[in-house]
Amino acid sequence: MLKARITRAAQALRRGWKQHLATLALAWIAIVAVDTWRTRDLPQGPAPDAVLVMAAAAAGTPPATTLAAWRAQHPGQAVAVHFWAEWCSICKLEEPSIASLSTDWPVLGVAMQSGNADKVAQVQRQRGMPWQTAVDPQGTLSRSWGVRSVPALVVIDAHGQVRFATSGYTPEWAMRLRLWWAQTMPQWKALLPKQ
């Protein structure tokens, strides 16, 4: 009796595999379309440089720097710029992933509309957020980068090129995969024969 049920279920699955595949393909297309629309204004090509006012999260952190100067502290490495806000519940959900990511990759936070440097530093201490963060109290920096909502993640390769930009919750494995790809892609291109 059980064997007959299992056999009938397997036969039904074999008959409907095309329909299941089509449903999965449509779902994937919808997800890609929504993600493309959400990230339409995020930067592409060379990473835009900007003056950064840093939260005093770490001892010896300069009060102001630029993105280029911050990137220069991590030569030869892909880096992540993570736009977040103190009031954003999705950002809070993503914090453990960003904290874990920051142990292996350079991460620069940008606290959008979350107060001045002292307030942002206090939030970082209270929540145990170990990454360096620039403050963006009016959202001016975020808007100049095309960030309309948080969280957003921009991955910049070692040559200063934006390789990936996402908006909304991004799982840690996807962040790590993007950083790894941005780190290794230029090296692979260097191995290809020149035409």
C-alpha positions as CSV (number, residue, x, y, z in Angstrom):
1,M,0.0,0.0,0.0
2,L,2.7,2.5,1.0
3,K,4.9,1.3,-1.9
4,A,2.0,2.0,-4.3
5,R,1.5,5.5,-3.0
6,I,5.2,6.3,-3.4
7,T,5.1,4.9,-6.9
8,R,2.1,7.0,-7.9
9,A,3.7,10.1,-6.3
10,A,6.9,9.5,-8.3
11,Q,5.0,9.1,-11.5
12,A,3.0,12.3,-11.0
13,L,6.2,14.1,-10.3
14,R,7.8,12.8,-13.5
15,R,4.7,13.8,-15.5
16,G,4.7,17.4,-14.0
17,W,8.4,18.1,-14.0
18,K,8.1,20.6,-16.9
19,Q,5.5,22.5,-15.0
20,H,7.6,22.6,-11.8
21,L,10.6,23.7,-13.8
22,A,8.6,26.5,-15.6
23,T,7.3,27.7,-12.2
24,L,10.9,27.9,-10.8
25,A,12.1,29.7,-13.9
26,L,9.3,32.3,-13.6
27,A,10.0,32.8,-9.9
28,W,13.7,33.3,-10.6
29,I,12.9,35.8,-13.4
30,A,10.6,37.7,-11.1
31,I,13.3,37.8,-8.3
32,V,16.0,39.0,-10.8
33,A,13.6,41.7,-12.2
34,V,12.7,43.0,-8.7
35,D,16.4,43.1,-7.7
36,T,17.4,44.8,-10.9
37,W,14.7,47.5,-10.4
38,R,15.7,48.1,-6.7
39,T,19.4,48.5,-7.6
40,R,18.9,50.5,-10.8
41,D,20.4,53.7,-9.3
42,L,23.3,52.0,-7.4
43,P,26.8,52.8,-8.8
44,Q,28.4,50.9,-11.7
45,G,32.0,51.2,-13.0
46,P,34.5,53.2,-11.0
47,A,33.5,53.6,-7.3
48,P,32.5,57.2,-6.7
49,D,34.9,58.8,-4.2
50,A,33.4,60.8,-1.3
51,V,34.4,62.6,1.9
52,L,33.5,60.4,4.9
53,V,32.9,61.6,8.4
54,M,33.7,58.6,10.6
55,A,31.9,57.6,13.7
56,A,34.3,57.2,16.6
57,A,33.8,53.5,16.8
58,A,37.4,52.5,17.0
59,A,40.4,54.1,18.8
60,G,42.5,56.1,16.4
61,T,39.8,56.3,13.7
62,P,40.2,59.6,11.9
63,P,37.2,62.0,12.1
64,A,37.2,62.5,8.4
65,T,38.6,60.6,5.4
66,T,37.7,59.7,1.9
67,L,36.5,56.4,0.4
68,A,39.8,56.2,-1.7
69,A,41.9,56.7,1.5
70,W,39.9,54.0,3.3
71,R,40.3,51.6,0.4
72,A,44.0,52.4,0.3
73,Q,44.2,50.9,3.8
74,H,43.3,47.6,2.2
75,P,45.5,47.3,-0.8
76,G,44.8,44.5,-3.2
77,Q,41.5,43.5,-1.5
78,A,37.9,43.7,-2.6
79,V,35.9,45.7,0.0
80,A,32.3,46.1,0.9
81,V,30.4,49.3,1.6
82,H,27.3,48.5,3.7
83,F,24.6,51.2,3.9
84,W,22.5,50.8,7.0
85,A,20.3,52.8,9.4
86,E,19.8,52.6,13.2
87,W,16.0,52.5,12.8
88,C,16.0,49.8,10.0
89,S,14.7,46.4,11.3
90,I,16.1,44.6,8.2
91,C,19.5,46.1,9.0
92,K,19.3,44.8,12.5
93,L,18.5,41.3,11.1
94,E,21.6,41.6,8.8
95,E,24.0,42.9,11.5
96,P,25.3,39.4,12.6
97,S,26.1,38.6,8.9
98,I,28.0,41.9,8.5
99,A,29.9,41.4,11.7
100,S,30.9,37.9,10.6
101,L,31.8,39.2,7.1
102,S,34.0,42.0,8.6
103,T,36.2,39.5,10.3
104,D,37.4,38.3,6.9
105,W,36.8,41.2,4.5
106,P,37.1,45.0,4.8
107,V,33.7,46.4,5.5
108,L,32.8,50.1,5.6
109,G,29.4,51.0,7.0
110,V,27.5,54.1,6.1
111,A,24.9,55.0,8.7
112,M,22.2,56.7,6.8
113,Q,19.9,59.1,8.7
114,S,21.0,57.7,12.0
115,G,22.3,60.8,13.8
116,N,25.7,62.4,14.3
117,A,29.0,60.6,14.8
118,D,28.6,60.3,18.6
119,K,25.2,58.7,18.3
120,V,26.2,56.3,15.6
121,A,29.3,55.3,17.7
122,Q,27.0,54.7,20.7
123,V,24.7,52.5,18.6
124,Q,27.7,50.5,17.3
125,R,29.0,49.9,20.8
126,Q,25.6,48.9,22.2
127,R,25.0,46.5,19.3
128,G,28.5,45.2,19.1
129,M,29.0,46.3,15.5
130,P,32.8,46.0,14.9
131,W,33.2,47.6,11.5
132,Q,34.2,51.2,10.7
133,T,31.3,53.4,9.9
134,A,30.8,56.8,8.2
135,V,27.9,58.9,9.2
136,D,25.4,60.2,6.8
137,P,22.9,62.2,9.0
138,Q,20.9,63.7,6.1
139,G,21.2,60.8,3.7
140,T,23.2,63.0,1.2
141,L,26.0,60.5,0.7
142,S,23.6,57.6,0.3
143,R,21.5,59.5,-2.3
144,S,24.7,60.4,-4.2
145,W,25.4,56.7,-4.5
146,G,21.8,56.0,-5.6
147,V,20.9,54.3,-2.3
148,R,17.2,54.8,-1.8
149,S,16.6,52.2,0.8
150,V,18.6,50.3,3.4
151,P,20.3,47.9,3.8
152,A,22.4,48.1,0.6
153,L,25.7,46.5,-0.1
154,V,28.2,47.6,-2.7
155,V,31.2,45.4,-3.5
156,I,34.3,47.2,-4.9
157,D,37.2,45.2,-6.4
158,A,40.9,46.0,-5.7
159,H,41.0,48.2,-8.7
160,G,38.2,50.5,-7.5
161,Q,35.5,49.1,-9.8
162,V,32.0,48.4,-8.5
163,R,31.4,44.8,-9.2
164,F,28.1,44.1,-7.3
165,A,25.4,46.2,-5.7
166,T,22.4,44.8,-3.8
167,S,19.5,46.4,-2.0
168,G,17.5,44.7,0.7
169,Y,18.4,41.7,2.9
170,T,21.4,39.8,1.5
171,P,22.3,36.5,3.1
172,E,25.9,36.2,4.3
173,W,26.8,33.5,1.9
174,A,25.7,35.8,-1.0
175,M,27.8,38.6,0.4
176,R,30.9,36.4,0.7
177,L,30.4,35.0,-2.8
178,R,30.2,38.5,-4.3
179,L,33.4,39.6,-2.4
180,W,35.2,36.4,-3.4
181,W,34.2,36.8,-7.0
182,A,35.2,40.5,-7.0
183,Q,38.6,39.4,-5.6
184,T,39.3,36.6,-8.0
185,M,37.7,37.9,-11.2
186,P,40.5,40.4,-12.1
187,Q,43.1,37.7,-11.4
188,W,41.3,35.3,-13.8
189,K,41.1,37.9,-16.5
190,A,44.8,38.5,-16.2
191,L,45.4,34.8,-17.0
192,L,43.4,34.9,-20.2
193,P,45.4,35.3,-23.4
194,K,45.3,38.8,-24.9
195,Q,43.8,39.1,-28.3
